[in-house]
Amino acid sequence: YRIDRIYLTSYKGDLLDIFKDLSLQDLLAVEDVEGMSMLNACIGAKSTVNPDIGIKQYIDGGALTVDNIAHAIKGLTLSTDNINPSNGLVHRSLWWDIVTQLKADQYGDAIAAKALVGDMAVLEESLYGIKFVSVLESRLVPSGTMYITAEPKYCGDFVTYGEAKTFTKVEDDIWFEMWAHETYGMSMPYRGCATRTDFGTAP
């Protein structure tokens, strides 16, 4: 971040605190992008069978229906390793598309009531037996895409080396510069820990 110091002459407040908040958002965004990039690399190309586990980890799921979603979630259990799905990662718009398809006469008053009052966590596990994580950023998870992952212990680790560091510099008594640095590491040792499904338009 770089700004002309003349713009700060009338500023009142702790500029460094504001910068730390902004830089933290940027650092977390980089972590998210890198993490999803690694996940996509492990899943591989669409419609390609992973010979080690015997399934396609990336498929077209057809129309967005409750049954097709259940089929996508079941994917991990069809692999030779028979890993149980644990979490679903979706853009928030996809999850709400799912909810609008729930009919009281199909799934019972209890589930319909939970959807109505917004008890989403209980509703998710009642329908599919997994937890959903809703993502706001479509760059990370497209609106029609669902990732299914196994338990976290199969998905690797994320570590940071110390805390994020903040630096400031005044250049030629004109420019005020600020930047942040963080060293982190990610690992995903087991490629078969996740699947991806792209859905079309719901009927």
Disulfide bonds with the S-S distance in Angstrom:
none
